[in-house]
């Protein structure tokens, strides 16, 4: 028996969202979400990834392969985004053990810091 429908319904209701809300997010019909929740159909791989990202859970959790809703990278260790942001400004950037040219480092830092600030809520 597939856990997908049960997990999808549980996550949707926990976030107080309607089937229509999820359908709009994924650009599918509301009936499609209903069928997924009743295990009549299953989303394709791309849709599974979108659902997992939308609910901040792993695809494995949606499919019932694990009872831990956290994506693997989050369950392995806690990452403090403020520390990541600080490290970006203090340490040289490398790729494959080799230094990235300074001009490129500046552009990369600007982009990553803007993303981190948005995630942290600084801006």
HELIX and SHEET records of a PDB file:
HELIX    1   1 UNK A    4  UNK A   14  1                                  11    
HELIX    2   2 UNK A   19  UNK A   26  1                                   8    
HELIX    3   3 UNK A   30  UNK A   37  1                                   8    
HELIX    4   4 UNK A   45  UNK A   55  1                                  11    
HELIX    5   5 UNK A   59  UNK A   63  1                                   5    
HELIX    6   6 UNK A   72  UNK A   76  1                                   5    
HELIX    7   7 UNK A   81  UNK A   90  1                                  10    
HELIX    8   8 UNK A  102  UNK A  120  1                                  19    
SHEET    1   A 2 UNK A  94  UNK A  95  0                                        
SHEET    2   A 2 UNK A  98  UNK A  99 -1                                        
END                                                                             
